[in-house]
Amino acid sequence: MDASTSPSPSHPDFGPRRPSATPARVLGRALVYLWAAPTTLVGLLFLPLALAGGGAKVVDGVLELHGAAIAFFLRRCTLLRGGASAMTLGHVVLGRDSNLLELTRPHERVHVRQCERWGPLFIPAYLLASLLVLIRGGRPYEDNPFEREAYGTA
């Protein structure tokens, strides 16, 4: 194999290039996780339920949880008719099962980025947005700007 055909880091066989983990980048990510931590802590309350009868997996820095108790919560304890397939709380995503977690991953990752932007204000801002939409005669879930961004991007 000569130099013209040898694989290099930019060659497709090596996959996409990832940014190097410079100290500034690591510190920046740590600050993002810290800023989103209050919302993430709410999500972590579901970890025992996932460990008792479901599963937990980290995918791209996000903890994904599923199981029977989480599925019950998503079906019965949300304001959506029929319940939710998945829900993001900071860097934790709750899903009814592993298949739905995979299916909803692009949508839920938009919510993860929203949590990273809004930090501890994410839950109040999301709920306030739904309330304002409802007061204006809209649909609190479908017309919520956070959901519109997630559906538009994913």
C-alpha positions, 0 to 999 in steps of 0.5 A: 500500500503506498501513501496515496491509498493508506488510510489516514485519520480523515479517511472514511475507514476511521469514522468522523473526526472528534474534536480533541479534548483540550482543557478548555473544552473539558472545562466547558463541558463540565460547566454545561453539566453543572448548569443543567445539574438541577434538572438532571438531579430530578431525572436521577430520581428515576434511576432506582426504578430503572435499576429495579426492573428495567435498564440504564445506559449512557449514550453520548453523555446522556443517561437513558432509563427505562422500565415498567415503573418508568413506563407507568409514569410516562403513560399515567403521570404526564399531561399528554393524552395517552402519555409520553413515549420519552421525557428529558430531564437534563442529561437523563432521558426516561423512556417506556422501553429501549426501543422507544428511547432509540426511536425518540433519541433525536427529538430528546437530544434537542431537549438535552441541548435546551436543558444545557441552555436554560439550566435550572430554568428549563422546567419552569420555562417549559411549563410557563411556555405551555401555560401561555400557549394554553391561555392563548387558546393553543395546544400546550404540548404541540404549540410549546416552543420547546417542542416545536424546536425539538420536532423541527430539528429532529 
